[in-house]
Amino acid sequence: MKTPRELLLGRHEAQTAKLDELRREVLAGMRGEAERRPLLDALWQELILPVRQAWVGLGVAWAVILIMNVAAGDDGAGARLTTGPAAADSVMALRRTDWLQAQAEKAESHASPAQPADRRPRSEMAVKERMV
């Protein structure tokens, strides 16, 4: 007894040759169409269209950035220097920095002279590099 699949395949076996010929024609036409397609069209089809959502998202992000930039009202001059009296805390910080620097220089001048190389620990000895 034949299965339904075998019955259907047997009934349409004569059409297999026609279907194979039609398949060859369609594939040949698709190859020729791909070769004739201009470069920009090919790039559009392969790079832009498959990831449309990503490109739309990037476009929306740039639009939001531009709108926020315009809404901020910045004239593009950047940070401007203001000449005027310095704030009291800035002056105090500057004086403190100067004082700390003076203390560090003073401590360096009173430091003991460096030990000779033969008395230093090995970790403090100068390393001589050689090119081989």
MDTraj code that builds the backbone (N, CA, C; nanometers):
import mdtraj as md
import numpy as np

residues = "MET LYS THR PRO ARG GLU LEU LEU LEU GLY ARG HIS GLU ALA GLN THR ALA LYS LEU ASP GLU LEU ARG ARG GLU VAL LEU ALA GLY MET ARG GLY GLU ALA GLU ARG ARG PRO LEU LEU ASP ALA LEU TRP GLN GLU LEU ILE LEU PRO VAL ARG GLN ALA TRP VAL GLY LEU GLY VAL ALA TRP ALA VAL ILE LEU ILE MET ASN VAL ALA ALA GLY ASP ASP GLY ALA GLY ALA ARG LEU THR THR GLY PRO ALA ALA ALA ASP SER VAL MET ALA LEU ARG ARG THR ASP TRP LEU GLN ALA GLN ALA GLU LYS ALA GLU SER HIS ALA SER PRO ALA GLN PRO ALA ASP ARG ARG PRO ARG SER GLU MET ALA VAL LYS GLU ARG MET VAL".split()
xyz = np.array([
    [0.0844, -0.1173, 0.0000],
    [0.0000, 0.0000, 0.0000],
    [0.0895, 0.1244, 0.0000],
    [0.0540, 0.2216, -0.0820],
    [0.1321, 0.3438, -0.0942],
    [0.0824, 0.4466, 0.0069],
    [0.1784, 0.5266, 0.0524],
    [0.1427, 0.6334, 0.1462],
    [0.0898, 0.7524, 0.0671],
    [0.0186, 0.8438, 0.1355],
    [-0.0306, 0.9634, 0.0639],
    [0.0819, 1.0441, 0.0006],
    [0.1958, 1.0472, 0.0655],
    [0.3099, 1.1215, 0.0116],
    [0.3535, 1.0605, -0.1213],
    [0.3651, 0.9295, -0.1248],
    [0.4073, 0.8617, -0.2475],
    [0.3042, 0.8815, -0.3583],
    [0.1768, 0.8822, -0.3253],
    [0.0727, 0.9052, -0.4254],
    [0.0843, 1.0444, -0.4866],
    [0.1071, 1.1470, -0.4012],
    [0.1193, 1.2841, -0.4515],
    [0.2454, 1.3009, -0.5351],
    [0.3553, 1.2461, -0.4892],
    [0.4790, 1.2578, -0.5660],
    [0.4688, 1.1856, -0.6995],
    [0.4035, 1.0722, -0.7031],
    [0.3863, 0.9990, -0.8281],
    [0.2984, 1.0749, -0.9256],
    [0.1945, 1.1410, -0.8761],
    [0.1027, 1.2144, -0.9614],
    [0.1722, 1.3360, -1.0242],
    [0.2647, 1.4001, -0.9494],
    [0.3276, 1.5238, -0.9982],
    [0.4704, 1.5021, -1.0458],
    [0.5102, 1.3775, -1.0656],
    [0.6470, 1.3480, -1.1077],
    [0.6769, 1.4063, -1.2459],
    [0.5810, 1.4159, -1.3305],
    [0.6000, 1.4695, -1.4657],
    [0.6317, 1.6187, -1.4623],
    [0.5904, 1.6883, -1.3588],
    [0.6126, 1.8321, -1.3497],
    [0.7516, 1.8672, -1.2942],
    [0.8260, 1.7714, -1.2454],
    [0.9567, 1.7977, -1.1840],
    [1.0523, 1.8621, -1.2827],
    [1.0554, 1.8141, -1.4059],
    [1.1458, 1.8704, -1.5063],
    [1.1112, 2.0162, -1.5348],
    [0.9815, 2.0456, -1.5458],
    [0.9401, 2.1841, -1.5705],
    [0.9773, 2.2758, -1.4532],
    [0.9592, 2.2255, -1.3326],
    [0.9939, 2.3062, -1.2147],
    [1.1439, 2.3321, -1.2068],
    [1.2251, 2.2331, -1.2410],
    [1.3708, 2.2516, -1.2410],
    [1.4130, 2.3568, -1.3433],
    [1.3522, 2.3528, -1.4621],
    [1.3839, 2.4523, -1.5649],
    [1.3419, 2.5923, -1.5203],
    [1.2259, 2.6055, -1.4600],
    [1.1797, 2.7347, -1.4099],
    [1.2728, 2.7868, -1.3005],
    [1.3194, 2.6985, -1.2141],
    [1.4120, 2.7374, -1.1068],
    [1.5434, 2.7899, -1.1653],
    [1.5941, 2.7226, -1.2701],
    [1.7186, 2.7681, -1.3347],
    [1.7009, 2.9065, -1.3964],
    [1.5886, 2.9311, -1.4601],
    [1.5632, 3.0617, -1.5218],
    [1.5575, 3.1727, -1.4176],
    [1.4893, 3.1463, -1.3087],
    [1.4759, 3.2481, -1.2042],
    [1.6119, 3.2784, -1.1426],
    [1.6908, 3.1766, -1.1150],
    [1.8233, 3.1993, -1.0567],
    [1.9147, 3.2743, -1.1523],
    [1.9074, 3.2419, -1.2809],
    [1.9894, 3.3127, -1.3790],
    [1.9491, 3.4604, -1.3854],
    [1.8208, 3.4874, -1.3788],
    [1.7739, 3.6259, -1.3794],
    [1.8181, 3.7019, -1.2550],
    [1.8196, 3.6335, -1.1409],
    [1.8615, 3.7000, -1.0167],
    [2.0101, 3.7316, -1.0198],
    [2.0910, 3.6423, -1.0771],
    [2.2349, 3.6681, -1.0863],
    [2.2614, 3.7878, -1.1776],
    [2.1950, 3.7927, -1.2897],
    [2.2130, 3.9041, -1.3822],
    [2.1687, 4.0353, -1.3209],
    [2.0601, 4.0312, -1.2441],
    [2.0102, 4.1528, -1.1785],
    [2.1091, 4.2017, -1.0738],
    [2.1702, 4.1120, -0.9999],
    [2.2669, 4.1506, -0.8969],
    [2.3913, 4.2118, -0.9594],
    [2.4318, 4.1612, -1.0768],
    [2.5504, 4.2163, -1.1432],
    [2.5226, 4.3546, -1.2009],
    [2.4007, 4.3815, -1.2434],
    [2.3664, 4.5105, -1.3025],
    [2.3372, 4.6176, -1.1991],
    [2.3176, 4.5789, -1.0757],
    [2.2777, 4.6733, -0.9722],
    [2.3924, 4.7705, -0.9440],
    [2.3696, 4.9016, -0.9437],
    [2.4760, 4.9972, -0.9165],
    [2.5254, 4.9857, -0.7720],
    [2.6434, 5.0397, -0.7502],
    [2.7087, 5.0266, -0.6202],
    [2.6272, 5.0903, -0.5078],
    [2.5763, 5.2114, -0.5301],
    [2.4996, 5.2784, -0.4252],
    [2.3728, 5.2018, -0.3899],
    [2.3102, 5.1461, -0.4904],
    [2.1901, 5.0675, -0.4642],
    [2.2247, 4.9423, -0.3834],
    [2.3364, 4.8807, -0.4185],
    [2.3789, 4.7607, -0.3457],
    [2.4121, 4.7953, -0.2003],
    [2.4807, 4.9069, -0.1788],
    [2.5122, 4.9484, -0.0422],
    [2.3848, 4.9778, 0.0362],
    [2.2913, 5.0442, -0.0293],
    [2.1644, 5.0750, 0.0377],
    [2.0936, 4.9464, 0.0788],
    [2.0888, 4.8504, -0.0121],
    [2.0194, 4.7251, 0.0141],
    [2.0883, 4.6417, 0.1220],
    [2.2229, 4.6478, 0.1292],
    [2.2949, 4.5588, 0.2200],
    [2.3335, 4.6228, 0.3526],
    [2.3499, 4.7556, 0.3556],
    [2.3946, 4.8201, 0.4789],
    [2.2851, 4.8945, 0.5531],
    [2.2006, 4.9640, 0.4820],
    [2.1020, 5.0500, 0.5468],
    [1.9733, 4.9758, 0.5792],
    [1.9153, 4.9123, 0.4818],
    [1.7836, 4.8508, 0.5007],
    [1.7785, 4.7417, 0.6083],
    [1.8787, 4.6553, 0.6205],
    [1.8663, 4.5499, 0.7223],
    [1.8613, 4.6031, 0.8657],
    [1.9178, 4.7193, 0.8918],
    [1.9212, 4.7714, 1.0296],
    [1.8531, 4.9082, 1.0367],
    [1.7352, 4.9173, 0.9784],
    [1.6630, 5.0449, 0.9756],
    [1.6360, 5.0991, 1.1142],
    [1.6011, 5.0129, 1.2084],
    [1.5690, 5.0600, 1.3434],
    [1.6903, 5.1256, 1.4083],
    [1.8081, 5.0709, 1.3858],
    [1.9290, 5.1301, 1.4435],
    [1.9548, 5.2684, 1.3840],
    [1.9400, 5.2822, 1.2519],
    [1.9621, 5.4123, 1.1887],
    [1.8580, 5.5143, 1.2344],
    [1.7347, 5.4711, 1.2491],
    [1.6304, 5.5619, 1.2977],
    [1.6628, 5.6047, 1.4405],
    [1.7076, 5.5118, 1.5220],
    [1.7453, 5.5453, 1.6598],
    [1.8589, 5.6456, 1.6656],
    [1.9601, 5.6273, 1.5822],
    [2.0705, 5.7235, 1.5773],
    [2.0225, 5.8608, 1.5312],
    [1.9344, 5.8628, 1.4329],
    [1.8810, 5.9903, 1.3849],
    [1.8018, 6.0627, 1.4925],
    [1.7215, 5.9884, 1.5662],
    [1.6439, 6.0484, 1.6756],
    [1.7358, 6.1002, 1.7843],
    [1.8401, 6.0245, 1.8167],
    [1.9348, 6.0690, 1.9197],
    [2.0029, 6.1997, 1.8789],
    [2.0459, 6.2086, 1.7525],
    [2.1091, 6.3330, 1.7063],
    [2.0099, 6.4495, 1.7060],
    [1.8859, 6.4225, 1.6693],
    [1.7846, 6.5284, 1.6712],
    [1.7638, 6.5795, 1.8132],
    [1.7581, 6.4889, 1.9100],
    [1.7416, 6.5307, 2.0500],
    [1.8617, 6.6123, 2.0962],
    [1.9813, 6.5693, 2.0584],
    [2.1021, 6.6440, 2.0969],
    [2.0994, 6.7844, 2.0379],
    [2.0624, 6.7961, 1.9109],
    [2.0569, 6.9284, 1.8476],
    [1.9512, 7.0172, 1.9119],
    [1.8356, 6.9606, 1.9425],
    [1.7293, 7.0388, 2.0061],
    [1.7741, 7.0872, 2.1432],
    [1.8388, 6.9997, 2.2201],
    [1.8861, 7.0404, 2.3539],
    [1.9937, 7.1477, 2.3432],
    [2.0796, 7.1382, 2.2420],
    [2.1847, 7.2376, 2.2234],
    [2.1253, 7.3740, 2.1898],
    [2.0252, 7.3753, 2.1027],
    [1.9606, 7.5016, 2.0660],
    [1.8827, 7.5569, 2.1848],
    [1.8175, 7.4690, 2.2607],
    [1.7373, 7.5137, 2.3742],
    [1.8241, 7.5693, 2.4867],
    [1.9491, 7.5238, 2.4949],
    [2.0385, 7.5725, 2.6008],
    [2.0755, 7.7188, 2.5777],
    [2.0677, 7.7639, 2.4542],
    [2.0947, 7.9036, 2.4248],
    [2.2422, 7.9393, 2.4284],
    [2.3288, 7.8412, 2.4155],
    [2.4723, 7.8680, 2.4167],
    [2.5104, 7.9272, 2.2817],
    [2.5871, 8.0367, 2.2845],
    [2.6275, 8.0990, 2.1594],
    [2.7542, 8.0367, 2.1031],
    [2.8088, 7.9345, 2.1677],
    [2.9248, 7.8638, 2.1169],
    [3.0567, 7.9289, 2.1510],
    [3.0563, 8.0335, 2.2332],
    [3.1808, 8.1010, 2.2660],
    [3.2638, 8.0210, 2.3643],
    [3.2059, 7.9225, 2.4285],
    [3.2802, 7.8409, 2.5239],
    [3.2918, 7.9122, 2.6576],
    [3.3790, 7.8608, 2.7407],
    [3.3989, 7.9206, 2.8730],
    [3.4728, 8.0536, 2.8565],
    [3.4270, 8.1521, 2.9267],
    [3.4900, 8.2836, 2.9176],
    [3.5601, 8.3152, 3.0479],
    [3.6718, 8.3810, 3.0354],
    [3.7454, 8.4231, 3.1536],
    [3.6809, 8.5486, 3.2099],
    [3.6601, 8.5475, 3.3365],
    [3.6063, 8.6669, 3.4003],
    [3.7173, 8.7302, 3.4820],
    [3.7349, 8.8561, 3.4606],
    [3.8356, 8.9279, 3.5389],
    [3.7617, 9.0075, 3.6444],
    [3.7915, 8.9769, 3.7640],
    [3.7266, 9.0438, 3.8753],
    [3.7902, 8.9954, 4.0040],
    [3.7367, 9.0397, 4.1132],
    [3.7953, 8.9975, 4.2399],
    [3.7786, 8.8471, 4.2592],
    [3.8848, 8.7854, 4.3095],
    [3.8814, 8.6417, 4.3343],
    [3.8018, 8.6140, 4.4615],
    [3.7421, 8.4984, 4.4650],
    [3.6658, 8.4601, 4.5828],
    [3.7629, 8.4335, 4.6987],
    [3.7130, 8.4548, 4.8213],
    [3.7983, 8.4404, 4.9391],
    [3.8497, 8.2979, 4.9537],
    [3.7673, 8.1996, 4.9253],
    [3.8140, 8.0618, 4.9410],
    [3.9202, 8.0259, 4.8372],
    [3.9146, 8.0867, 4.7185],
    [4.0175, 8.0627, 4.6178],
    [4.1510, 8.1204, 4.6628],
    [4.1466, 8.2391, 4.7206],
    [4.2695, 8.3020, 4.7684],
    [4.3296, 8.2186, 4.8809],
    [4.2438, 8.1700, 4.9717],
    [4.2940, 8.0890, 5.0832],
    [4.3558, 7.9587, 5.0320],
    [4.2927, 7.8970, 4.9334],
    [4.3453, 7.7728, 4.8775],
    [4.4800, 7.7973, 4.8097],
    [4.4937, 7.9085, 4.7397],
    [4.6192, 7.9410, 4.6735],
    [4.7303, 7.9647, 4.7758],
    [4.6990, 8.0357, 4.8832],
    [4.7989, 8.0592, 4.9881],
    [4.8395, 7.9273, 5.0540],
    [4.7431, 7.8412, 5.0776],
    [4.7722, 7.7108, 5.1390],
    [4.8636, 7.6283, 5.0484],
    [4.8385, 7.6310, 4.9181],
    [4.9225, 7.5583, 4.8229],
    [5.0644, 7.6123, 4.8251],
    [5.0782, 7.7459, 4.8251],
    [5.2114, 7.8064, 4.8314],
    [5.2836, 7.7661, 4.9589],
    [5.2128, 7.7654, 5.0711],
    [5.2739, 7.7305, 5.1993],
    [5.3204, 7.5845, 5.1989],
    [5.2343, 7.4943, 5.1467],
    [5.2715, 7.3529, 5.1408],
    [5.3920, 7.3307, 5.0501],
    [5.3989, 7.4029, 4.9403],
    [5.5129, 7.3915, 4.8499],
    [5.6403, 7.4383, 4.9177],
    [5.6320, 7.5477, 4.9913],
    [5.7486, 7.5980, 5.0633],
    [5.7937, 7.4972, 5.1691],
    [5.6993, 7.4348, 5.2389],
    [5.7337, 7.3348, 5.3393],
    [5.8033, 7.2143, 5.2745],
    [5.7552, 7.1711, 5.1582],
    [5.8158, 7.0572, 5.0897],
    [5.9573, 7.0891, 5.0457],
    [5.9797, 7.2101, 4.9935],
    [6.1143, 7.2507, 4.9514],
    [6.2074, 7.2593, 5.0716],
    [6.1555, 7.3083, 5.1820],
    [6.2337, 7.3196, 5.3041],
    [6.2738, 7.1802, 5.3535],
    [6.1819, 7.0855, 5.3505],
    [6.2103, 6.9488, 5.3947],
    [6.3128, 6.8824, 5.3027],
    [6.3071, 6.9097, 5.1741],
    [6.4042, 6.8524, 5.0811],
    [6.5434, 6.9074, 5.1050],
    [6.5534, 7.0344, 5.1391],
    [6.6850, 7.0936, 5.1607],
    [6.7487, 7.0421, 5.2896],
    [6.6691, 7.0019, 5.3894],
    [6.7220, 6.9503, 5.5154],
    [6.7368, 6.7990, 5.5150],
    [6.7045, 6.7340, 5.4069],
    [6.7130, 6.5877, 5.4012],
    [6.8579, 6.5440, 5.4033],
    [6.8830, 6.4265, 5.4583],
    [7.0197, 6.3748, 5.4656],
    [7.0667, 6.3405, 5.3254],
    [7.1969, 6.3541, 5.3026],
    [7.2488, 6.3222, 5.1692],
    [7.2276, 6.1738, 5.1380],
    [7.2222, 6.1451, 5.0126],
    [7.1964, 6.0079, 4.9688],
    [7.3115, 5.9171, 5.0081],
    [7.2808, 5.7939, 5.0399],
    [7.3832, 5.6974, 5.0768],
    [7.4607, 5.6576, 4.9519],
    [7.5873, 5.6214, 4.9689],
    [7.6643, 5.5727, 4.8533],
    [7.5976, 5.4477, 4.7960],
    [7.6229, 5.4223, 4.6699],
    [7.5563, 5.3125, 4.6004],
    [7.5879, 5.1768, 4.6624],
    [7.7090, 5.1612, 4.7179],
    [7.7443, 5.0309, 4.7723],
    [7.6755, 5.0034, 4.9057],
    [7.6225, 5.1059, 4.9737],
    [7.5556, 5.0857, 5.1020],
    [7.4028, 5.0829, 5.0905],
    [7.3516, 5.1119, 4.9756],
    [7.2068, 5.1108, 4.9573],
    [7.1560, 4.9679, 4.9445],
    [7.0291, 4.9466, 4.9767],
    [6.9702, 4.8156, 4.9484],
    [6.9644, 4.7918, 4.7980],
    [6.9632, 4.6685, 4.7587],
    [6.9647, 4.6361, 4.6169],
    [6.8446, 4.6933, 4.5425],
    [6.7309, 4.7071, 4.6108],
    [6.6111, 4.7581, 4.5447],
    [6.6247, 4.9045, 4.5067],
    [6.7211, 4.9775, 4.5695],
    [6.7376, 5.1196, 4.5396],
    [6.8529, 5.1463, 4.4442],
    [6.9267, 5.0443, 4.4047],
    [7.0408, 5.0658, 4.3161],
    [6.9933, 5.0989, 4.1751],
    [7.0740, 5.1771, 4.1077],
    [7.0413, 5.2151, 3.9697],
    [7.0562, 5.0926, 3.8785],
    [6.9667, 5.0816, 3.7837],
    [6.9688, 4.9693, 3.6917],
    [7.0360, 5.0140, 3.5651],
    [7.1352, 4.9372, 3.5229],
    [7.2024, 4.9681, 3.3967],
    [7.1410, 4.8795, 3.2890],
    [7.0932, 4.9460, 3.1842],
    [7.0288, 4.8717, 3.0759],
    [7.1280, 4.8490, 2.9656],
    [7.1236, 4.7298, 2.9093],
    [7.2128, 4.6966, 2.7994],
    [7.1304, 4.6564, 2.6787],
    [7.1769, 4.6954, 2.5638],
    [7.1137, 4.6542, 2.4394],
    [7.1893, 4.5316, 2.3900],
    [7.1188, 4.4251, 2.3617],
    [7.1831, 4.3022, 2.3175],
    [7.1664, 4.2861, 2.1698],
])
top = md.Topology()
chain = top.add_chain()
for i, resn in enumerate(residues, 1):
    res = top.add_residue(resn, chain, resSeq=i)
    for name in ("N", "CA", "C"):
        top.add_atom(name, md.element.get_by_symbol(name[0]), res)
traj = md.Trajectory(xyz[None], top)
